[in-house]
Amino acid sequence: MKKKGTVLFVPHGGGPLPILGDARHKEIIKFLKNIKFRINKPSSIIVISAHWEENEVKITSGEKPSLIYDYYGFPKESYKITYPAPGNYKLANKIKNLLKAKNINSKLDPERGFDHGVFIPLKIMYPDASITCVQISLLKNLDPIKHIEMGKALSSLMDENILILGSGMSFHNVNVLLSGSESGGSDNAKNKEFDDWLVNVCTGDKLKNINREKALIEWIKAPSARFCHPREEHLIPLHVCYGVKCEKANLVFNDNIIDKKVSAFLWQN
């Protein structure tokens, strides 16, 4: 029986801290290690990371992408992390053609490497780095409609054994995260009310899919939306993921990273 594709949105944590074994990331480390047992082992992986934005969509197309250590002030070993996953030019070009068919401009980028939104979760999920990988950029406008449309353009890839991975964070107020548990109860209450809203939108049984999409497009109206996302680049990969499937997801992680509740969502045939 032919294996079908999978869509997964995950929180990738704070910089390289999951790889460094940070205790405040123990639950997400456990989740990333074990989620592979719930999904088909993919033949290729496509990652939409919060850490790459362009004026038009760009797609990595190099044969051996380097790593981009796009974090600062961490121990020396965090700049020596390796993840030599091969690229996949054929898949990159297919993505470009799928986007073009939906009037979405894109360019192949043979020089761009993988940022930490790619190699941190994948090194935990698939540490042998043997699966070909392609990264797709976000658009700088962070328009939720445009990113859902990107996902819809890629929907036919679900007929193949491909993992589409959205890598961001469902909570991403850096100032609050840096303050850790000292941020207080009111911050945690705001975190919870947005997380509850997001879980209901993505997984709730009572919502029609057209209403899910409308809610995600108008996410800024959600309770404590701007508190949880002063800038939404870590949420928008979720919109791409939703666009691929346009249906209810399964909640596969709902726990704390650095004392703040975050969620992960899985769409699987």
TITORKE-830788 format. One line per 4 residues: their letters; for each residue x, y, z of N, C-alpha, C. Coordinates in steps of 0.001 Angstrom, whole numbers, plus 500000, padded with zeros to 6 digits. Layout:
// TITORKE-830788
a> X,Y,Z,X,Y,Z,X,Y,Z; ...
// end
This chain:
// TITORKE-830788
mkkk> 500835,498803,500000,500000,500000,500000,500874,501252,500000; 500560,502175,499116,501364,503391,499010,501199,504272,500241; 502325,504735,500770,502289,505606,501944,501880,507019,501554; 501051,507635,502393,500588,508997,502163,501436,509984,502963
gtvl> 501278,511256,502626,502041,512293,503295,501472,512680,504654; 502275,513420,505393,501931,513851,506750,502258,515333,506892; 501442,516029,507671,501700,517436,507992,501801,517568,509501; 502827,518261,509956,503083,518378,511392,503583,519783,511704
fvph> 502948,520429,512678,503441,521712,513181,504011,521499,514564; 505280,521896,514766,505936,521685,516054,506537,522980,516591; 506616,523100,517920,507425,524151,518526,508879,523699,518543; 509797,524548,518061,511197,524096,518020,512015,524580,519211
gggp> 511381,525286,520152,512074,525660,521377,512961,526876,521218; 513765,527132,522225,514619,528308,522256,515994,528030,521685; 516259,528542,520484,517569,528374,519863,518005,526919,519862; 519258,526655,520268,519768,525271,520280,519490,524533,521589
lpil> 518711,525125,522507,518558,524553,523843,518034,523116,523855; 517121,522723,522957,516703,521316,522979,517857,520349,522712; 518759,520718,521803,519911,519869,521501,520886,519837,522669; 520960,520935,523406,521879,521017,524542,521313,520330,525783
gdar> 520095,519785,525682,519508,519057,526798,518961,519930,527906; 518560,521157,527575,518037,522093,528567,516828,521496,529287; 516843,521532,530617,515793,520896,531418,514418,521500,531156; 514386,522783,530797,513098,523442,530537,512486,523008,529204
hkei> 513227,522206,528457,512751,521679,527182,512547,520156,527226; 512543,519570,528406,512546,518104,528485,511302,517490,527843; 510150,518143,527970,508932,517561,527412,508923,517634,525885; 509405,518746,525326,509418,518855,523862,510491,517937,523272
ikfl> 511596,517761,523978,512627,516813,523521,512036,515408,523455; 511328,515012,524491,510679,513702,524524,509671,513554,523385; 508884,514596,523167,507891,514569,522091,508548,514406,520725; 509572,515219,520450,510220,515166,519140,510900,513817,518904
knik> 511412,513214,519956,512032,511897,519819,511000,510828,519467; 509786,510980,519999,508792,509909,519898,507765,510092,518787; 507597,511308,518269,506547,511536,517277,506767,510708,516016; 508008,510391,515711,508282,509607,514496,507618,508232,514528
frin> 507285,507755,515723,506638,506450,515825,505138,506525,515523; 504615,507744,515416,503194,507928,515098,502967,508229,513619; 504037,508444,512879,503896,508806,511473,504740,507885,510605; 504425,507863,509314,505262,507127,508378,506647,507760,508316
kpss> 507677,506931,508201,508998,507496,507960,509004,508084,506558; 509212,509401,506427,509079,510032,505112,510258,509748,504203; 509982,509800,502907,511064,509695,501931,511745,511048,501739; 511013,512127,502006,511566,513483,501955,510818,514358,502962
iivi> 511485,515421,503380,510902,516358,504342,510941,517772,503762; 509834,518477,503896,509761,519894,503532,509537,520677,504819; 510366,521661,505094,510248,522433,506330,509927,523890,506025; 508914,524398,506717,508613,525830,506699,508983,526351,508083
sahw> 510074,527073,508168,510618,527533,509447,510299,529008,509673; 510159,529357,510948,509920,530753,511321,511109,531655,511035; 512254,531070,510695,513496,531843,510643,513998,532154,509239; 513100,532115,508280,513485,532509,506912,512320,533256,506280
eene> 512533,534533,506005,511514,535371,505374,512099,536031,504132; 511311,536068,503083,511728,536696,501824,510566,537481,501221; 510874,538380,500292,509826,539143,499619,508970,538270,498715; 509582,537232,498140,508830,536202,497455,509339,534854,497930
vkit> 508532,533835,497770,508886,532520,498300,510204,532026,497704; 511074,531554,498570,512308,530914,498113,512370,529488,498642; 513066,528652,497880,513106,527218,498147,514554,526750,498055; 515041,526080,499089,516414,525570,499020,516505,524491,497946
sgek> 517562,524573,497141,517713,523596,496050,519127,523027,495968; 519958,523360,496947,521329,522859,496946,521397,521375,497267; 522470,520757,496822,522660,519321,497024,523063,518990,498452; 523908,519854,499041,524381,519630,500406,524272,520931,501204
psli> 523063,521277,501653,522884,522546,502368,523732,522619,503640; 524328,523783,503855,525088,524030,505081,524102,524336,506216; 524623,524576,507411,523784,524981,508538,524014,526456,508844; 522934,527133,509206,522984,528545,509583,522749,528617,511087
ydyy> 523767,529000,511827,523651,529082,513294,523086,530458,513657; 521799,530610,513437,521166,531925,513569,520640,532144,514995; 521553,531998,515951,521250,532293,517346,522525,532835,517974; 522375,533492,519112,523503,534251,519665,523630,534021,521169
gfpk> 524879,534001,521646,525139,533948,523068,525015,532579,523709; 525103,531522,522914,525000,530169,523447,526387,529532,523544; 526505,528403,524249,527819,527751,524405,528444,527365,523061; 529773,527237,523063,530517,526963,521827,530012,525728,521094
esyk> 529604,524709,521860,529178,523468,521202,527932,523648,520339; 527157,524710,520621,525944,524931,519830,526258,525442,518429; 527513,525864,518205,527935,526322,516877,528736,525236,516148; 528730,524051,516753,529391,522911,516124,528413,521779,515827
ityp> 527122,522065,516039,526089,521068,515733,526143,520741,514246; 526010,519485,513923,525995,519068,512515,524656,518416,512191; 524239,518558,510949,523060,517858,510442,523173,517817,508923; 523935,516832,508404,524264,516807,506976,523175,516185,506101
apgn> 521920,516567,506334,520834,516032,505501,521013,516504,504064; 520857,515604,503084,520982,516022,501682,519789,516854,501239; 520036,517731,500268,518951,518468,499646,518229,517589,498628; 517262,518199,497938,516484,517435,496962,516033,518400,495859
ykla> 516888,518560,494855,516595,519518,493787,515293,519177,493067; 515073,517909,492811,513869,517495,492077,512607,517918,492828; 512605,517696,494135,511455,518091,494945,511327,519614,495005; 512452,520311,495152,512424,521770,495185,511796,522329,493912
nkik> 512174,521772,492790,511631,522232,491515,510145,521900,491396; 509763,520759,491926,508338,520390,491914,507527,521376,492753; 508061,521749,493908,507391,522743,494760,507226,524054,494004; 508284,524481,493326,508236,525717,492546,507117,525652,491508
nllk> 506993,524529,490816,505965,524382,489792,504563,524340,490388; 504423,523717,491547,503122,523687,492214,502694,525088,492641; 503635,525867,493148,503329,527245,493533,502972,528086,492305; 503735,527896,491233,503486,528634,489994,502086,528355,489461
akni> 501636,527122,489575,500308,526738,489087,499197,527481,489831; 499499,527965,491037,498537,528744,491831,498903,530230,491850; 499720,530634,490865,500114,532043,490711,500865,532597,491913; 501674,531744,492525,502537,532167,493624,503971,532163,493118
nskl> 504577,533328,493075,505952,533449,492577,506936,532825,493566; 507932,532133,493037,508961,531565,493899,510252,531427,493113; 511352,531274,493841,512664,531074,493228,513410,529979,493972; 514178,529202,493232,515067,528233,493844,516312,528943,494354
dper> 516785,528524,495513,517986,529118,496111,519002,528006,496376; 520003,527864,495495,520970,526774,495650,522006,527031,496744; 522079,528261,497265,523109,528622,498241,522620,528583,499689; 521352,528787,499882,520809,528883,501235,520963,527571,502005
gfdh> 521398,527671,503257,521490,526508,504127,520242,526352,504978; 520306,525418,505929,519194,525164,506843,519397,525951,508137; 518387,526726,508541,518479,527452,509805,518073,526541,510970; 518152,527084,512194,517935,526208,513356,516490,525748,513489
gvfi> 515558,526428,512821,514187,525945,512786,514053,524640,512027; 515058,524330,511233,515104,523057,510503,515933,522030,511276; 517192,522358,511548,518084,521306,512036,517904,520959,513512; 517345,521858,514314,517137,521510,515722,516055,520433,515870
plki> 514833,520645,515364,513845,519558,515521,514198,518292,514753; 514769,518436,513552,515069,517237,512764,516201,516417,513371; 517148,517069,514005,518248,516313,514628,517717,515448,515773; 516655,515898,516412,516044,515097,517477,515141,514015,516883
mypd> 514388,514379,515843,513445,513433,515241,514145,512346,514433; 515049,512773,513569,515745,511853,512655,517245,512128,512716; 517911,511701,513801,519302,512086,514040,520310,511594,513004; 519953,510568,512222,520931,510074,511244,521029,510964,510002
asit> 520140,511951,509872,520214,512951,508782,520242,512316,507397; 519540,511202,507235,519586,510487,505960,518444,510851,505008; 517452,511579,505500,516271,511889,504690,516480,513222,503970; 516225,513252,502672,516401,514503,501923,515447,515565,502452
cvqi> 515918,516803,502412,515176,517900,503035,515216,519147,502162; 514088,519833,502102,513962,521105,501390,513314,522096,502341; 513823,523314,502388,513226,524360,503208,512549,525401,502316; 511378,525854,502752,510632,526900,502055,510552,528119,502957
sllk> 510784,529296,502396,510727,530521,503188,509292,530965,503455; 509140,531761,504485,507932,532553,504675,508016,533796,503800; 506891,534456,503647,506863,535778,503021,507001,536834,504104; 507758,537871,503827,507986,538925,504820,506701,539610,505262
nldp> 505680,539592,504396,504433,540255,504778,503672,539475,505865; 504041,538220,506086,503419,537368,507110,501894,537351,506997; 501401,537490,505779,499970,537517,505515,499406,536105,505705; 498478,535918,506651,497968,534565,506887,497266,533967,505672
ikhi> 496572,534800,504890,495888,534290,503696,496899,533750,502693; 497969,534509,502457,498991,534088,501488,499648,532775,501909; 499836,532604,503191,500515,531392,503667,499584,530182,503661; 498317,530394,503913,497355,529297,503734,497302,528902,502265
emgk> 497351,529886,501374,497364,529598,499932,498611,528814,499537; 499747,529127,500155,500960,528342,499906,500730,526881,500252; 500114,526664,501401,499837,525301,501811,498903,524590,500845; 497862,525286,500410,496915,524687,499461,497610,524287,498157
alss> 498571,525114,497744,499304,524809,496509,500109,523519,496628; 500463,523151,497841,501291,521961,498069,500474,520719,498396; 499162,520842,498395,498311,519757,498898,498480,518446,498135; 498800,518518,496842,498947,517274,496061,500146,516444,496521
lmde> 501072,517058,497249,502225,516309,497765,501821,515271,498804; 500599,515389,499306,500118,514405,500272,499859,513045,499637; 499913,512987,498314,499822,511695,497625,501150,510953,497642; 502188,511624,498145,503515,511028,498235,503913,510890,499702
nili> 504925,510099,499961,505376,509877,501336,506313,511003,501782; 505704,512184,501940,506455,513392,502289,505938,513931,503618; 506848,514379,504460,506494,515085,505691,506637,516579,505447; 505542,517312,505610,505595,518771,505592,505598,519227,507041
lgsg> 506681,519857,507446,506914,520225,508845,506896,521736,509003; 505926,522245,509751,505919,523646,510151,506668,523778,511457; 507693,524605,511474,508570,524724,512641,508514,526145,513179; 507874,526310,514327,507735,527647,514920,507519,527521,516415
msfh> 506566,528285,516930,506157,528190,518336,504753,528766,518440; 503871,528060,519123,502515,528584,519291,502463,529699,520332; 503529,529862,521111,503733,531028,521976,505127,531562,521700; 505220,532854,521369,506552,533382,521079,506663,534859,521446
nvnv> 506570,535112,522744,506887,536428,523284,508262,536286,523936; 509292,536715,523218,510670,536450,523643,510970,537066,525005; 510501,538284,525249,510770,538935,526532,510205,538127,527697; 509022,537580,527505,508405,536767,528550,509147,535443,528711
llsg> 509512,534828,527594,510245,533563,527671,511588,533741,528368; 512264,534838,528082,513563,535084,528706,513438,535305,530207; 512273,535792,530640,512075,536008,532072,511694,534721,532790; 511376,533679,532022,511081,532366,532585,509882,532377,533500
sesg> 509942,531557,534531,508801,531401,535436,508539,532653,536261; 509458,533610,536252,509273,534833,537014,508277,535780,536349; 507781,535409,535157,506882,536293,534429,505519,536429,535085; 505148,535502,535968,503960,535706,536776,502695,535078,536246
gsdn> 501693,535008,537144,500439,534344,536840,499637,534989,535741; 499627,536328,535671,498821,536994,534643,499338,536667,533248; 500652,536582,533089,501228,536193,531798,500840,534760,531446; 500859,533889,532445,500489,532503,532200,499018,532377,531821
aknk> 498188,533223,532405,496763,533204,532070,496546,533649,530625; 497285,534651,530199,497176,535103,528803,497681,534031,527840; 498787,533427,528224,499333,532314,527436,498290,531205,527279; 497645,530842,528379,496675,529749,528360,495454,530086,527516
efdd> 494951,531315,527619,493730,531615,526871,493973,531627,525366; 495167,532060,524936,495459,531985,523507,495661,530530,523087; 496373,529764,523904,496615,528366,523561,495303,527588,523492; 494408,527839,524430,493101,527176,524411,492340,527520,523135
wlvn> 492400,528790,522747,491727,529228,521510,492324,528503,520308; 493652,528443,520239,494323,527841,519088,494020,526347,519001; 494043,525672,520132,493734,524237,520147,492307,523996,519677; 491383,524819,520127,489991,524664,519707,489833,524900,518203
vctg> 490502,525934,517678,490402,526237,516250,490972,525094,515415; 492102,524566,515820,492774,523544,515014,492201,522145,515190; 491607,521870,516345,491199,520488,516637,489742,520326,517036; 489030,521423,517263,487666,521321,517777,486692,520641,516821
dklk> 485823,519807,517357,484868,519053,516543,483710,519904,516036; 483409,520988,516713,482203,521754,516393,482408,522772,515277; 483646,523028,514896,483927,524031,513866,483883,523411,512472; 483249,524084,511533,483359,523707,510132,484712,524189,509619
ninr> 485249,523518,508620,486584,523860,508132,486667,525290,507613; 485590,525775,507015,485595,527154,506524,485728,528139,507682; 485181,527768,508840,485297,528625,510025,486671,528519,510670; 487293,527328,510575,488677,527199,511055,489580,528145,510285
ekal> 489430,528106,508962,490279,528939,508119,490064,530416,508420; 488816,530819,508568,488506,532221,508878,489135,532628,510211; 489046,531753,511194,489626,532053,512510,491141,532195,512432; 491795,531310,511667,493247,531400,511527,493650,532663,510775
iewi> 492873,533029,509774,493150,534269,509041,493021,535473,509971; 492033,535428,510854,491764,536538,511774,492322,536244,513164; 493442,535547,513224,494013,535112,514497,494277,536273,515448; 494515,537447,514897,494822,538631,515718,493665,538983,516652
kaps> 492448,538500,516321,491272,538758,517155,491173,537797,518328; 492022,536802,518351,491989,535812,519432,492396,536449,520753; 491928,535908,521886,492315,536466,523185,493822,536410,523407; 494384,537548,523791,495818,537687,524090,496720,537363,522898
arfc> 496200,537528,521681,496956,537174,520478,498275,537937,520395; 498220,539250,520544,499447,540048,520401,500376,539905,521604; 499852,539542,522741,500737,539244,523860,501559,537997,523555; 500909,536988,523018,501592,535730,522733,502467,535819,521491
hpre> 502103,536695,520567,502871,536869,519328,503021,538356,519005; 503967,539044,519685,504223,540446,519331,504552,540596,517852; 505193,539591,517294,505388,539448,515846,505111,537988,515528; 504389,537728,514431,503772,536420,514244,504555,535413,513410
ehli> 505858,535649,513193,506596,534746,512303,506655,533312,512839; 506509,533124,514157,506548,531764,514700,505185,531064,514648; 504138,531820,514375,502804,531232,514222,502492,530892,512769; 503001,531681,511837,502617,531581,510428,502953,530221,509780
plhv> 504010,529518,510181,504190,528171,509612,502980,527263,509831; 502234,527518,510914,501004,526767,511163,499976,527011,510057; 499925,528227,509542,498969,528547,508481,499283,527772,507199; 500578,527636,506911,500963,526837,505742,500515,525388,505955
cygv> 500782,524872,507137,500381,523492,507445,498879,523310,507298; 498108,524233,507852,496661,524110,507737,496222,524120,506276; 496836,524990,505479,496465,525097,504080,496652,523803,503300; 497647,523011,503683,497891,521745,502985,496692,520810,503128
kcek> 496112,520760,504324,495054,519787,504611,493659,520406,504709; 493568,521652,505200,492275,522359,505327,491243,521538,506088; 491684,520946,507180,490773,520145,507990,491288,520090,509427; 490485,519478,510265,490815,519323,511673,492136,518580,511862
anlv> 492924,519037,512817,494183,518379,513177,494009,517580,514466; 495010,516798,514781,495095,516143,516087,496092,516895,516953; 495738,517121,518194,496658,517733,519158,497608,516657,519646; 498898,516811,519370,499867,515767,519720,500866,516222,520786
fndn> 500825,517507,521134,501670,518010,522223,501001,519238,522805; 500920,519283,524127,500331,520444,524808,500958,520514,526193; 502133,521116,526234,502906,521109,527479,503777,522363,527518; 504646,522439,528500,505417,523658,528718,506803,523617,528087
iidk> 507199,524761,527542,508590,525061,527214,508916,526356,527942; 509925,526331,528788,510311,527502,529591,509083,528092,530280; 508283,527214,530906,507141,527602,531730,505980,528205,530938; 505974,528047,529633,504853,528553,528840,504260,527416,528013
kvsa> 502941,527342,528002,502220,526283,527303,502332,526478,525795; 502719,525409,525111,502800,525405,523654,502167,524124,523122; 501803,524156,521850,501091,523028,521259,501710,522604,519940; 501487,521334,519603,501876,520793,518302,500676,520090,517698
flwq> 500571,520147,516373,499405,519625,515682,499823,518710,514541; 499059,517625,514373,499349,516625,513349,498142,516416,512453; 498410,516454,511143,497405,516071,510148,497947,514832,509438; 497187,513756,509486,497658,512507,508904,496484,511746,508307
n> 496666,511210,507107,495596,510443,506464,495305,509161,507244
// end
